[in-house]
Every structure is written in structure tokens, then in C-alpha cells.
């Protein structure tokens, strides 16, 4: 530990500005559209933009204006602050003092997704997005890499916490995102209104230019039908295809039934979501958390992502965004497995994938397909 946590957070981390962003022009407009007088005082905004602690738990220096600080993610510091500075000897000691286990990928994914996707405690609703809040985006490995680090991954770090594994982080994040999404579908997707909570459905099914047409045929889906948002489900299925095909087939069958139930009614949708959660928690998540990829599997996952997104789901901007990040993840993981770095030609091709998804309003699926083909050509040379 470099013990420069506060400086890194204050200077480099966007979380430090989460509260102050509630007072900018965009936030004021969103609040006005929602009938909220002050976003910086509204519980539905503060729940993700600050560390909201009950009054009885606030120390003398507590202030909401700190935004998303250390304790928001690591837990209340009353018991862990001093021993953290001295240095812990074990994870059990950390947990005993109340530190949240961010060193565990699944726990980290749950924590990040609670705001970056939303959950029962911090719901991201269609009303909030309709009022002007930007759509949420998260991928565990990419966002972990972007988070300013206050530690060094040296021999000591690896001895205590293990060597970082990009591919495992990626699939743990995807499978955890799927579980959070399914839990929302099982518990609170429909409500009692005429329309369901549309935040659980694919934004891009409706929010895209009418020309050129993006929709393309997919098994079981007719034009004009709003589908459950399933990017994490889909990418998890592709991963399973590479590492455990028999489980992939069962996962795909659960998803097919989930999508069918979404057009039948609340009872059917909740039941199918619960069944999918059961399979996910019983078999998929344990496999994701523990699996060690060999080079052949890394390559197979990468090629499945490139090929299937290009042929099946390039019209879905959410899948396209996730595929861009996954392409970089697996290029890095393949390089690490071979003791090399991605070639400049491969890096340039991946940059074109990112460029293709840079603007939601001007997204053109054919540009993404061309960029994915270029990445595949570079990967085929290795």
C-alpha cells in the first residue's frame, strides 16, 4: 500500500466529484423534470452520489459533500482505519474490522453494480433516465483498470491477493450483472402500472434513429417487440460456449423461456427470472469465480465474441458497447498468457471498435461489423 489513497481519490478519481455533479446544469434540469427541488438533497440522487449514513453513525467530520469516498466502498472506517495504516496480516482480520471485501471480484462487482446498474436499494428507473440521466454502463475489468489505483501490483500484492486475472474479472462481472438484472425482474420489474419498469428492458429497442434500420431477425423475436435487456445474459452464454458447452445450452434455454415469458405476464416473467437465477447461482457464478482460462479458451471466447456480435447482435448498441470492452479485455489477456503485448495493428483495430460505439445517436452497426472483422484478422495472425 502506497498510503496515497486520499490524494489519488481527491485528485484523480471521479467519485470524489459525484456530489458536486448534482449541482451542475444537467443535474438541475433532471431534478426539475422529476419535480425535485434540489438534487443535492434528494434521497433518490444522494443514494449513488454520496455516502448516505444515518445520523447516529456520522462522525464529527462527516459531510455529504465528500461524495463517493473511501467508506462508501470500503465500509465504515471507525474500526479499520488505524489497523489499515499499520497493515493487515490476513483477509479474515480485514473482514473482522468491517472492511468490505473489494479484493474479491464477485463482491466488488456487486458493490459497483449497485450504482452502475442499480438494484433494489438504489433503483435506476426509466423515469430518471427519461428525465435526462445518462444510461448506465459498467464492465468490471475495464472499470477496475480505469479506477485510479492507490496500490502497486507487486510480488507482495500477488502473494496476498493473487495475480489479477482480466478474463475472470470480465466473466465474474457479466455473470453478476446478469444476477442483479434477474433479481430486479423477479422482484420489481412489473409493478402495478400499465407499463412495466422499462429500465429492465432494452433501451435501444426504442431509442435509435429510424433510418437506417437496425433491427435484424433473431430466433423467437418479432419486429417491434421490446425485449428484456439481456447484454450480460448474452455475453455470459458466449463465455459458457467456450468453457462448458453443455451448461451454455441450458443457460440459453433458460434465457429463451425468460424472453418468451416477458410477453406473457408478470407471474410468468417472475417465475422464469427466478429459475434463471437458480441456475446462475448454482452453476454459472461458481464456475465464473473459479475458472482459470488457458490460452486456447481465451482465444475461443474472443473469437465467439467477435463472430457472434457481428452476425447476431450488432444492431443492439448495449451489446456493441460491451463487446468493445470485452475485445480489449481478451486481447490483453491473450497477450499476458503469451508474455507479450497486443501488436500495434491489433490495438489500432480495437480502437476502431471503440470508435464505432462512441456515439449512441450516430451508431452504425456496419461500422462495428467491419471493425470486429479487422480485430479478428489481427487475432488470427497470432
Secondary structure, 3 states (H helix, E strand, C coil): CCCCHHHHHHHHCHHHHCCHHHHCHHHHHHHHHHCCCCHHHCHHHHHHHCCCCCHHHCCCCCCHHHCCCHHHHHCCCCCCHHHHHHCCCCHHHHHHCCCCCCCCHHHHHHHHHHHHHHCCCCCCCHHHHHCCCCCCCCCHHHHHHHCCCCCCCCHHHHHHHCCCCHHHHHHHHHHHHHHHHHHHHHHHCCCCCCCCCHHHECHHHCCCCCCCCCCCCECCECCCCCCECCHHHHHHHHHHHHHCHHHHHHHHHHHHHHHHHHCCCHHHHHHHHHHHHHHHHHHHHHHHHHCCCCHHHHHHHHHHHHHHHHHHHCCCHHHHHHHHHHHHHHHHHHHHHHCCCCCHHHHHHHHHHHHHCCCHHHCCHHHHHHHHHHHHHHHHCC
